[in-house]
Structures are given as structure tokens and as C-alpha cells.
């Protein structure tokens, strides 16, 4: 970390400030499988990074890779048991981002 702790710095600035956080509107009138498409279009790379970090952590504790395999391939089927609209929203996020459903 290369920055000193600062106070009373609103609005934000400094070398680590990357700009304002964007606002997204999730249109609940859209079909559940399409509601998150715009956000996933913009944040697909970041989401893939987070998921990969979680997999890396899991593989640190369980180096065989079996835990990640179970989540990616077997637990994914459980999404069908989630109540509507959550099941379709999760499937839509997976489809939009290209990340496995698990």
C-alpha cells in the first residue's frame, strides 16, 4: 500500500482514486434471465477475476481441485431448486458472463 492514511478528503481524490462508481438500473420488468445483462457486459472481467480468486483460495485448502469441481459441475444443478425469479437470474448471470453456473 503506497498511500498515507488521509482524512477529510471528500470528494475523493489522490493516486488511487479511479473515478466515480457507475450507477446501474436493474429493470425488474425484464425477464429474470435478462435483468443483469448490462451489468455483466460491463463487469464480466471483474466478476471472472473474483470467481478465479475464490477458486484459487479453495484450491489452496483443497489442492486436489475436487471442491471446485463439485461446485462447478454438481452444485450447479441445485440452482434449479431455487425459487423464481432467483433461479433464472442466476442462470442469466452465468450466461451473460460466461462463468460456470456453479
Secondary structure, 3 states (H helix, E strand, C coil): CCCCCCCCCCCCCCCCCCCCCCCCCCCCCCCHHHCCHHHHHHHHHHHHHHHHHHHHHHHHHCCCCHHHHHHHHCHHHHHHHCCCCHHHHHHHHHHHHCCCCC
